[in-house]
Amino acid sequence: MQILVDTNVLIYAAKNGFDLFNELKKFGASKILIPIKVITELEQLAKGSAKGSDKKSAKLAIQIINYSDVIKIEIGDGHTDNSIISYSKTNKNLVITNDSELKKRLTANKITVLSLSRNKKIITS
């Protein structure tokens, strides 16, 4: 199965020392998809005025992506969340996010949503 990863899960994983990509593979991911838009968001957080821990976590997430066996993908124009939904509807991949609004929209579009629980477990929403 293919799993597309949203920005906030990468930040959460980096902040909490969670080996997200390894856990996704254990969960059954054959391909881990990272949208270029997500990488751009991380770069903006790393350079911008984000609070200290988010800034550090964004930098760490970028490093982890660059040294991991993931697939960087283009998902289209427009707002990142809209592009994630559109891409996922077309490609039938799962999405991992902790963004409650995005979860609602994905679920409404019949896209399977995963998230990280507080005890660092991947769960189906």
SEROSE-160122 format. One record per residue (C-alpha): x, y negated, z negated; residue in three letters. Coordinates in steps of 0.02 Angstrom, whole numbers, plus 50000, padded with zeros to 5 digits. Layout:
XYZALA/...
! end
This chain:
500005000050000MET/500524982250033GLN/500454969649890ILE/500574950949918LEU/501304941149771VAL/500664923949718ASP/501754910249642THR/501104910649463ASN/501474929249441VAL/503274926349494LEU/503434912149367ILE/502624922749230TYR/503744937649267ALA/505334927049267ALA/504814918049108LYS/504454934349016ASN/505864945349080GLY/504674956949174PHE/505394967049319ASP/503914963549432LEU/504544971249594PHE/505084987449510ASN/503404988749423GLU/502474985449586LEU/503434999749667LYS/502985011049520LYS/501175005549545PHE/501265011949724GLY/501794997049830ALA/502605002449992SER/502874984250042LYS/503004968949931ILE/502514953350027LEU/503114935949978ILE/502354921750078PRO/503564908250135ILE/502294895950062LYS/502554903949891VAL/504434902049907ILE/504164883749954THR/503084881249799GLU/504444889049691LEU/505764877649770GLU/504674862449734GLN/504454867949552LEU/506324871049536ALA/506764853749602LYS/505264843949541GLY/504644837349377SER/503984853849311ALA/504234856849126LYS/505914864649081GLY/505374882749064SER/504394882549229ASP/505864874449317LYS/507064887849254LYS/505824901749291SER/505564895349469ALA/507454895349499LYS/507594912949429LEU/506124919049534ALA/506964912349692ILE/508574921549648GLN/507624937649614ILE/506704936349781ILE/508344933349874ASN/509144949049801TYR/507634960549809SER/506904972249939ASP/505394961549982VAL/504664955550146ILE/504534936750172LYS/503014932750278ILE/502154918150362GLU/500324917350311ILE/499674902450410GLY/499364884050390ASP/498374874850258GLY/498244876950071HIS/499204891950002THR/497684899949918ASP/496644898450078ASN/498054906050179SER/498254920450055ILE/496404924450069ILE/496384923450258SER/497964933950278TYR/497354947050154SER/495644948750235LYS/496484952050403THR/497874963350340ASN/496934972850202LYS/498324970650073ASN/498114968849886LEU/498564952549798VAL/499364950449628ILE/498974933949542THR/498544927149371ASN/497664911949445ASP/495854913649387SER/495114903149528GLU/496064912749662LEU/495534929149581LYS/493704924049595LYS/493894919149777ARG/494844935049822LEU/493544945949734THR/492144936649825ALA/493024941149988ASN/493154959549935LYS/495054958949919ILE/495794969849782THR/496614959149648VAL/497984964249527LEU/498634953849383SER/499874954749240LEU/499194957149066SER/499964948948914ARG/500804965248868ASN/501674965549037LYS/500584978549122LYS/499934977749300ILE/498044978849294ILE/496664978949423THR/495514964049400SER/
! end
